[in-house]
Amino acid sequence: MPYRLLAAGELAELLRSLAHPRRIQILEELRSNERDVASLADATGLAHSSVSQHLMVLRARRVVAERRDGRQVFYRLRSVELADWLVQGMDFLAPMNQQNDELRKAIQKARSKWSE
């Protein structure tokens, strides 16, 4: 397989694993420190089982890592730069959504919160 196609395929798989709003929300919650499933569920408003399923996808693509402490499992981003990259990706949303004031404000608020 040509190297460019192989690299493009790997990038596509990574983007596919990120292509869910709740996974992006989980990644942003993991930006500043590691968290367990319960705290991620509280922060996102998702059920524990849903958070676990999203984390399984992110673990499979090696986006997050886990650390066990007894029976408790803590998750962290393998690369904080990925969270920074997601925030930078919001730059592409703003010009496309100039017409929708509510969406524009939501993007600005999310960008501000996630950039802390």
PyMOL commands that set and color helices and strands:
alter all, ss='L'
color gray80, all
select helices_A, chain A and resi 3-18+21-29+37-44+48-60+80-96+101-114
alter helices_A, ss='H'
color red, helices_A
select strands_A, chain A and resi 35-36+64-69+72-77
alter strands_A, ss='S'
color yellow, strands_A
deselect
rebuild
show_as cartoon
